[in-house]
Amino acid sequence: MSSHKFLVHDDGDYVGVAIQDIQTGEEVLGVELHSGKEYHVKSNHDIPLGHKIALQAIKNGETILKYGENIGVATADVKIGDWVHTHNLRTARWDYGN
């Protein structure tokens, strides 16, 4: 692990964003943008550039934070290192109070 492969926008975020493609089983390094705090995560899936990697375990039904904000709800249990996307996240982006 020599360079950062994902970014974390806020220290309380549950996910980071891949800035390079990440391979299954790869030990990856990420950095929080404001503090410089580093995260070490082993990926459980291939994660494409721009997609999310879980930084902590997230239970089905739990709110997911990114940018320090609610971005949606987990629709399945998520493990550290999992790919977080439409298969396990119901976005809050178009949820207008429903």
N, CA, C and O atoms as a GROMACS GRO file, in nm:
protein
  392
    1MET      N    1   0.085  -0.118   0.000
    1MET     CA    2   0.000   0.000   0.000
    1MET      C    3   0.089   0.124   0.000
    1MET      O    4   0.149   0.159   0.101
    2SER      N    5   0.095   0.189  -0.113
    2SER     CA    6   0.182   0.306  -0.117
    2SER      C    7   0.107   0.436  -0.143
    2SER      O    8   0.152   0.542  -0.100
    3SER      N    9  -0.007   0.430  -0.212
    3SER     CA   10  -0.079   0.554  -0.240
    3SER      C   11  -0.226   0.540  -0.202
    3SER      O   12  -0.278   0.429  -0.190
    4HIS      N   13  -0.289   0.651  -0.183
    4HIS     CA   14  -0.431   0.651  -0.146
    4HIS      C   15  -0.515   0.604  -0.264
    4HIS      O   16  -0.496   0.647  -0.378
    5LYS      N   17  -0.609   0.514  -0.234
    5LYS     CA   18  -0.701   0.463  -0.338
    5LYS      C   19  -0.844   0.508  -0.314
    5LYS      O   20  -0.931   0.488  -0.399
    6PHE      N   21  -0.870   0.569  -0.198
    6PHE     CA   22  -1.003   0.625  -0.174
    6PHE      C   23  -0.992   0.748  -0.086
    6PHE      O   24  -0.896   0.766  -0.012
    7LEU      N   25  -1.095   0.834  -0.096
    7LEU     CA   26  -1.103   0.956  -0.017
    7LEU      C   27  -1.223   0.949   0.076
    7LEU      O   28  -1.326   0.891   0.043
    8VAL      N   29  -1.207   1.009   0.193
    8VAL     CA   30  -1.315   1.021   0.290
    8VAL      C   31  -1.342   1.171   0.305
    8VAL      O   32  -1.251   1.248   0.336
    9HIS      N   33  -1.466   1.211   0.284
    9HIS     CA   34  -1.498   1.354   0.283
    9HIS      C   35  -1.515   1.414   0.421
    9HIS      O   36  -1.487   1.532   0.440
   10ASP      N   37  -1.561   1.335   0.518
   10ASP     CA   38  -1.586   1.385   0.653
   10ASP      C   39  -1.547   1.276   0.752
   10ASP      O   40  -1.566   1.158   0.725
   11ASP      N   41  -1.492   1.315   0.866
   11ASP     CA   42  -1.442   1.218   0.963
   11ASP      C   43  -1.548   1.120   1.012
   11ASP      O   44  -1.515   1.009   1.054
   12GLY      N   45  -1.676   1.158   1.009
   12GLY     CA   46  -1.782   1.069   1.055
   12GLY      C   47  -1.843   0.983   0.946
   12GLY      O   48  -1.939   0.910   0.972
   13ASP      N   49  -1.790   0.989   0.824
   13ASP     CA   50  -1.847   0.914   0.713
   13ASP      C   51  -1.834   0.764   0.733
   13ASP      O   52  -1.738   0.715   0.792
   14TYR      N   53  -1.934   0.692   0.682
   14TYR     CA   54  -1.935   0.545   0.687
   14TYR      C   55  -1.870   0.485   0.563
   14TYR      O   56  -1.839   0.366   0.561
   15VAL      N   57  -1.850   0.567   0.460
   15VAL     CA   58  -1.796   0.519   0.332
   15VAL      C   59  -1.689   0.614   0.282
   15VAL      O   60  -1.687   0.733   0.314
   16GLY      N   61  -1.599   0.558   0.201
   16GLY     CA   62  -1.502   0.637   0.126
   16GLY      C   63  -1.532   0.622  -0.022
   16GLY      O   64  -1.607   0.533  -0.061
   17VAL      N   65  -1.475   0.709  -0.104
   17VAL     CA   66  -1.498   0.707  -0.248
   17VAL      C   67  -1.369   0.667  -0.319
   17VAL      O   68  -1.264   0.728  -0.299
   18ALA      N   69  -1.378   0.562  -0.402
   18ALA     CA   70  -1.262   0.512  -0.475
   18ALA      C   71  -1.213   0.616  -0.575
   18ALA      O   72  -1.292   0.667  -0.655
   19ILE      N   73  -1.084   0.648  -0.571
   19ILE     CA   74  -1.024   0.739  -0.668
   19ILE      C   75  -0.940   0.661  -0.770
   19ILE      O   76  -0.880   0.719  -0.861
   20GLN      N   77  -0.938   0.530  -0.752
   20GLN     CA   78  -0.881   0.435  -0.847
   20GLN      C   79  -0.965   0.308  -0.836
   20GLN      O   80  -1.030   0.286  -0.734
   21ASP      N   81  -0.964   0.226  -0.940
   21ASP     CA   82  -1.031   0.097  -0.928
   21ASP      C   83  -0.966   0.017  -0.816
   21ASP      O   84  -0.844   0.020  -0.801
   22ILE      N   85  -1.048  -0.053  -0.738
   22ILE     CA   86  -1.001  -0.135  -0.627
   22ILE      C   87  -1.038  -0.280  -0.656
   22ILE      O   88  -1.150  -0.308  -0.698
   23GLN      N   89  -0.945  -0.372  -0.633
   23GLN     CA   90  -0.967  -0.513  -0.661
   23GLN      C   91  -1.006  -0.590  -0.535
   23GLN      O   92  -0.968  -0.551  -0.424
   24THR      N   93  -1.080  -0.697  -0.552
   24THR     CA   94  -1.117  -0.785  -0.441
   24THR      C   95  -0.992  -0.832  -0.368
   24THR      O   96  -0.896  -0.875  -0.432
   25GLY      N   97  -0.992  -0.824  -0.237
   25GLY     CA   98  -0.880  -0.871  -0.156
   25GLY      C   99  -0.767  -0.772  -0.142
   25GLY      O  100  -0.672  -0.797  -0.068
   26GLU      N  101  -0.776  -0.661  -0.209
   26GLU     CA  102  -0.670  -0.560  -0.205
   26GLU      C  103  -0.675  -0.483  -0.073
   26GLU      O  104  -0.782  -0.440  -0.029
   27GLU      N  105  -0.559  -0.466  -0.011
   27GLU     CA  106  -0.545  -0.382   0.108
   27GLU      C  107  -0.527  -0.239   0.057
   27GLU      O  108  -0.428  -0.209  -0.010
   28VAL      N  109  -0.622  -0.152   0.089
   28VAL     CA  110  -0.618  -0.017   0.033
   28VAL      C  111  -0.607   0.088   0.143
   28VAL      O  112  -0.651   0.069   0.257
   29LEU      N  113  -0.548   0.199   0.105
   29LEU     CA  114  -0.526   0.311   0.195
   29LEU      C  115  -0.612   0.427   0.149
   29LEU      O  116  -0.618   0.458   0.030
   30GLY      N  117  -0.680   0.492   0.244
   30GLY     CA  118  -0.760   0.609   0.214
   30GLY      C  119  -0.723   0.722   0.307
   30GLY      O  120  -0.654   0.702   0.407
   31VAL      N  121  -0.768   0.842   0.273
   31VAL     CA  122  -0.736   0.959   0.354
   31VAL      C  123  -0.859   1.049   0.367
   31VAL      O  124  -0.935   1.067   0.271
   32GLU      N  125  -0.878   1.104   0.487
   32GLU     CA  126  -0.986   1.200   0.511
   32GLU      C  127  -0.935   1.337   0.467
   32GLU      O  128  -0.825   1.378   0.505
   33LEU      N  129  -1.014   1.406   0.389
   33LEU     CA  130  -0.968   1.528   0.322
   33LEU      C  131  -0.929   1.641   0.415
   33LEU      O  132  -0.833   1.712   0.386
   34HIS      N  133  -0.998   1.659   0.526
   34HIS     CA  134  -0.971   1.774   0.612
   34HIS      C  135  -0.860   1.750   0.713
   34HIS      O  136  -0.774   1.835   0.734
   35SER      N  137  -0.862   1.633   0.776
   35SER     CA  138  -0.767   1.606   0.884
   35SER      C  139  -0.642   1.532   0.838
   35SER      O  140  -0.539   1.536   0.905
   36GLY      N  141  -0.651   1.464   0.723
   36GLY     CA  142  -0.540   1.381   0.678
   36GLY      C  143  -0.538   1.244   0.742
   36GLY      O  144  -0.446   1.165   0.718
   37LYS      N  145  -0.638   1.214   0.825
   37LYS     CA  146  -0.648   1.082   0.890
   37LYS      C  147  -0.649   0.973   0.784
   37LYS      O  148  -0.720   0.984   0.683
   38GLU      N  149  -0.570   0.868   0.807
   38GLU     CA  150  -0.563   0.759   0.710
   38GLU      C  151  -0.647   0.640   0.756
   38GLU      O  152  -0.662   0.613   0.876
   39TYR      N  153  -0.701   0.569   0.659
   39TYR     CA  154  -0.783   0.450   0.680
   39TYR      C  155  -0.720   0.335   0.602
   39TYR      O  156  -0.678   0.353   0.488
   40HIS      N  157  -0.714   0.218   0.665
   40HIS     CA  158  -0.665   0.097   0.600
   40HIS      C  159  -0.780  -0.002   0.595
   40HIS      O  160  -0.837  -0.038   0.698
   41VAL      N  161  -0.815  -0.046   0.474
   41VAL     CA  162  -0.930  -0.134   0.456
   41VAL      C  163  -0.893  -0.243   0.356
   41VAL      O  164  -0.824  -0.216   0.257
   42LYS      N  165  -0.938  -0.366   0.381
   42LYS     CA  166  -0.924  -0.475   0.284
   42LYS      C  167  -1.056  -0.486   0.208
   42LYS      O  168  -1.162  -0.504   0.268
   43SER      N  169  -1.048  -0.475   0.077
   43SER     CA  170  -1.168  -0.476  -0.006
   43SER      C  171  -1.226  -0.617  -0.020
   43SER      O  172  -1.152  -0.713  -0.044
   44ASN      N  173  -1.357  -0.628  -0.005
   44ASN     CA  174  -1.426  -0.756  -0.022
   44ASN      C  175  -1.479  -0.775  -0.164
   44ASN      O  176  -1.525  -0.884  -0.198
   45HIS      N  177  -1.472  -0.670  -0.245
   45HIS     CA  178  -1.527  -0.674  -0.381
   45HIS      C  179  -1.442  -0.588  -0.473
   45HIS      O  180  -1.362  -0.505  -0.426
   46ASP      N  181  -1.459  -0.606  -0.603
   46ASP     CA  182  -1.406  -0.509  -0.698
   46ASP      C  183  -1.491  -0.383  -0.683
   46ASP      O  184  -1.614  -0.389  -0.683
   47ILE      N  185  -1.425  -0.269  -0.670
   47ILE     CA  186  -1.496  -0.142  -0.653
   47ILE      C  187  -1.446  -0.045  -0.760
   47ILE      O  188  -1.329  -0.006  -0.759
   48PRO      N  189  -1.534  -0.007  -0.851
   48PRO     CA  190  -1.492   0.083  -0.959
   48PRO      C  191  -1.463   0.225  -0.910
   48PRO      O  192  -1.513   0.269  -0.806
   49LEU      N  193  -1.382   0.294  -0.985
   49LEU     CA  194  -1.354   0.436  -0.963
   49LEU      C  195  -1.485   0.512  -0.942
   49LEU      O  196  -1.579   0.497  -1.020
   50GLY      N  197  -1.491   0.593  -0.837
   50GLY     CA  198  -1.608   0.675  -0.809
   50GLY      C  199  -1.713   0.609  -0.723
   50GLY      O  200  -1.809   0.674  -0.681
   51HIS      N  201  -1.697   0.479  -0.697
   51HIS     CA  202  -1.794   0.407  -0.614
   51HIS      C  203  -1.747   0.405  -0.469
   51HIS      O  204  -1.634   0.444  -0.439
   52LYS      N  205  -1.833   0.358  -0.380
   52LYS     CA  206  -1.809   0.367  -0.236
   52LYS      C  207  -1.759   0.236  -0.176
   52LYS      O  208  -1.800   0.128  -0.217
   53ILE      N  209  -1.669   0.248  -0.077
   53ILE     CA  210  -1.620   0.136   0.002
   53ILE      C  211  -1.659   0.161   0.148
   53ILE      O  212  -1.644   0.272   0.199
   54ALA      N  213  -1.711   0.057   0.214
   54ALA     CA  214  -1.755   0.070   0.353
   54ALA      C  215  -1.635   0.079   0.447
   54ALA      O  216  -1.541   0.000   0.437
   55LEU      N  217  -1.638   0.176   0.536
   55LEU     CA  218  -1.533   0.196   0.636
   55LEU      C  219  -1.568   0.134   0.770
   55LEU      O  220  -1.483   0.123   0.858
   56GLN      N  221  -1.693   0.094   0.784
   56GLN     CA  222  -1.740   0.032   0.908
   56GLN      C  223  -1.854  -0.062   0.873
   56GLN      O  224  -1.912  -0.053   0.765
   57ALA      N  225  -1.887  -0.151   0.965
   57ALA     CA  226  -2.003  -0.238   0.946
   57ALA      C  227  -2.129  -0.153   0.954
   57ALA      O  228  -2.141  -0.064   1.038
   58ILE      N  229  -2.223  -0.182   0.865
   58ILE     CA  230  -2.349  -0.108   0.859
   58ILE      C  231  -2.462  -0.211   0.857
   58ILE      O  232  -2.461  -0.303   0.776
   59LYS      N  233  -2.556  -0.196   0.946
   59LYS     CA  234  -2.668  -0.291   0.954
   59LYS      C  235  -2.780  -0.254   0.857
   59LYS      O  236  -2.802  -0.136   0.826
   60ASN      N  237  -2.850  -0.356   0.810
   60ASN     CA  238  -2.967  -0.337   0.726
   60ASN      C  239  -3.062  -0.237   0.793
   60ASN      O  240  -3.096  -0.254   0.910
   61GLY      N  241  -3.104  -0.134   0.721
   61GLY     CA  242  -3.193  -0.032   0.775
   61GLY      C  243  -3.122   0.088   0.835
   61GLY      O  244  -3.187   0.188   0.868
   62GLU      N  245  -2.991   0.080   0.850
   62GLU     CA  246  -2.914   0.190   0.910
   62GLU      C  247  -2.886   0.299   0.807
   62GLU      O  248  -2.862   0.271   0.690
   63THR      N  249  -2.890   0.423   0.853
   63THR     CA  250  -2.855   0.538   0.770
   63THR      C  251  -2.706   0.534   0.738
   63THR      O  252  -2.624   0.501   0.824
   64ILE      N  253  -2.670   0.570   0.615
   64ILE     CA  254  -2.530   0.574   0.571
   64ILE      C  255  -2.490   0.720   0.554
   64ILE      O  256  -2.560   0.798   0.490
   65LEU      N  257  -2.377   0.756   0.613
   65LEU     CA  258  -2.327   0.894   0.606
   65LEU      C  259  -2.212   0.906   0.508
   65LEU      O  260  -2.120   0.824   0.504
   66LYS      N  261  -2.218   1.012   0.427
   66LYS     CA  262  -2.111   1.052   0.336
   66LYS      C  263  -2.119   1.205   0.330
   66LYS      O  264  -2.229   1.260   0.331
   67TYR      N  265  -2.007   1.273   0.326
   67TYR     CA  266  -2.002   1.420   0.336
   67TYR      C  267  -2.057   1.466   0.471
   67TYR      O  268  -2.094   1.583   0.486
   68GLY      N  269  -2.063   1.375   0.569
   68GLY     CA  270  -2.121   1.406   0.699
   68GLY      C  271  -2.273   1.415   0.694
   68GLY      O  272  -2.335   1.462   0.790
   69GLU      N  273  -2.333   1.369   0.586
   69GLU     CA  274  -2.478   1.379   0.564
   69GLU      C  275  -2.537   1.241   0.534
   69GLU      O  276  -2.466   1.150   0.491
   70ASN      N  277  -2.666   1.229   0.556
   70ASN     CA  278  -2.740   1.108   0.523
   70ASN      C  279  -2.750   1.096   0.371
   70ASN      O  280  -2.808   1.183   0.306
   71ILE      N  281  -2.694   0.988   0.315
   71ILE     CA  282  -2.706   0.967   0.170
   71ILE      C  283  -2.803   0.855   0.138
   71ILE      O  284  -2.834   0.831   0.021
   72GLY      N  285  -2.853   0.786   0.241
   72GLY     CA  286  -2.948   0.678   0.218
   72GLY      C  287  -2.946   0.577   0.330
   72GLY      O  288  -2.889   0.599   0.436
   73VAL      N  289  -3.013   0.463   0.303
   73VAL     CA  290  -3.029   0.358   0.402
   73VAL      C  291  -2.979   0.227   0.345
   73VAL      O  292  -3.003   0.195   0.229
   74ALA      N  293  -2.908   0.150   0.427
   74ALA     CA  294  -2.862   0.018   0.385
   74ALA      C  295  -2.982  -0.074   0.367
   74ALA      O  296  -3.071  -0.079   0.452
   75THR      N  297  -2.984  -0.148   0.256
   75THR     CA  298  -3.091  -0.244   0.229
   75THR      C  299  -3.046  -0.387   0.258
   75THR      O  300  -3.120  -0.482   0.234
   76ALA      N  301  -2.924  -0.400   0.310
   76ALA     CA  302  -2.867  -0.528   0.350
   76ALA      C  303  -2.755  -0.498   0.449
   76ALA      O  304  -2.707  -0.385   0.455
   77ASP      N  305  -2.714  -0.598   0.526
   77ASP     CA  306  -2.598  -0.580   0.612
   77ASP      C  307  -2.474  -0.558   0.525
   77ASP      O  308  -2.458  -0.624   0.422
   78VAL      N  309  -2.389  -0.466   0.566
   78VAL     CA  310  -2.268  -0.430   0.492
   78VAL      C  311  -2.150  -0.450   0.585
   78VAL      O  312  -2.153  -0.407   0.701
   79LYS      N  313  -2.044  -0.516   0.535
   79LYS     CA  314  -1.922  -0.538   0.613
   79LYS      C  315  -1.818  -0.432   0.576
   79LYS      O  316  -1.824  -0.372   0.469
   80ILE      N  317  -1.724  -0.411   0.665
   80ILE     CA  318  -1.610  -0.325   0.634
   80ILE      C  319  -1.543  -0.380   0.508
   80ILE      O  320  -1.516  -0.499   0.498
   81GLY      N  321  -1.518  -0.292   0.411
   81GLY     CA  322  -1.454  -0.332   0.286
   81GLY      C  323  -1.550  -0.368   0.175
   81GLY      O  324  -1.506  -0.395   0.062
   82ASP      N  325  -1.681  -0.370   0.204
   82ASP     CA  326  -1.779  -0.401   0.100
   82ASP      C  327  -1.798  -0.283   0.004
   82ASP      O  328  -1.775  -0.167   0.040
   83TRP      N  329  -1.839  -0.317  -0.116
   83TRP     CA  330  -1.880  -0.219  -0.216
   83TRP      C  331  -2.019  -0.170  -0.178
   83TRP      O  332  -2.109  -0.252  -0.160
   84VAL      N  333  -2.037  -0.041  -0.164
   84VAL     CA  334  -2.167   0.017  -0.129
   84VAL      C  335  -2.221   0.088  -0.254
   84VAL      O  336  -2.161   0.183  -0.304
   85HIS      N  337  -2.335   0.037  -0.301
   85HIS     CA  338  -2.393   0.091  -0.424
   85HIS      C  339  -2.543   0.057  -0.426
   85HIS      O  340  -2.599   0.025  -0.321
   86THR      N  341  -2.605   0.063  -0.539
   86THR     CA  342  -2.751   0.046  -0.548
   86THR      C  343  -2.799  -0.092  -0.504
   86THR      O  344  -2.917  -0.108  -0.473
   87HIS      N  345  -2.712  -0.192  -0.502
   87HIS     CA  346  -2.752  -0.327  -0.461
   87HIS      C  347  -2.768  -0.338  -0.309
   87HIS      O  348  -2.831  -0.433  -0.261
   88ASN      N  349  -2.713  -0.244  -0.233
   88ASN     CA  350  -2.725  -0.249  -0.087
   88ASN      C  351  -2.748  -0.111  -0.023
   88ASN      O  352  -2.732  -0.094   0.098
   89LEU      N  353  -2.786  -0.015  -0.104
   89LEU     CA  354  -2.812   0.122  -0.058
   89LEU      C  355  -2.936   0.177  -0.129
   89LEU      O  356  -2.942   0.179  -0.252
   90ARG      N  357  -3.032   0.222  -0.052
   90ARG     CA  358  -3.147   0.296  -0.108
   90ARG      C  359  -3.115   0.442  -0.086
   90ARG      O  360  -3.112   0.490   0.027
   91THR      N  361  -3.092   0.512  -0.194
   91THR     CA  362  -3.047   0.650  -0.186
   91THR      C  363  -3.152   0.743  -0.126
   91THR      O  364  -3.273   0.724  -0.145
   92ALA      N  365  -3.105   0.843  -0.056
   92ALA     CA  366  -3.192   0.949  -0.003
   92ALA      C  367  -3.202   1.064  -0.103
   92ALA      O  368  -3.275   1.160  -0.081
   93ARG      N  369  -3.128   1.052  -0.211
   93ARG     CA  370  -3.118   1.161  -0.308
   93ARG      C  371  -3.254   1.207  -0.361
   93ARG      O  372  -3.279   1.326  -0.375
   94TRP      N  373  -3.341   1.110  -0.391
   94TRP     CA  374  -3.472   1.145  -0.444
   94TRP      C  375  -3.583   1.108  -0.348
   94TRP      O  376  -3.698   1.092  -0.389
   95ASP      N  377  -3.550   1.093  -0.220
   95ASP     CA  378  -3.650   1.057  -0.119
   95ASP      C  379  -3.703   1.185  -0.056
   95ASP      O  380  -3.645   1.237   0.039
   96TYR      N  381  -3.811   1.235  -0.108
   96TYR     CA  382  -3.866   1.363  -0.063
   96TYR      C  383  -3.966   1.343   0.049
   96TYR      O  384  -4.085   1.372   0.035
   97GLY      N  385  -3.916   1.293   0.162
   97GLY     CA  386  -4.000   1.276   0.279
   97GLY      C  387  -4.079   1.147   0.283
   97GLY      O  388  -4.165   1.130   0.369
   98ASN      N  389  -4.052   1.055   0.192
   98ASN     CA  390  -4.122   0.926   0.191
   98ASN      C  391  -4.057   0.828   0.285
   98ASN      O  392  -4.103   0.714   0.297
   0.00000   0.00000   0.00000
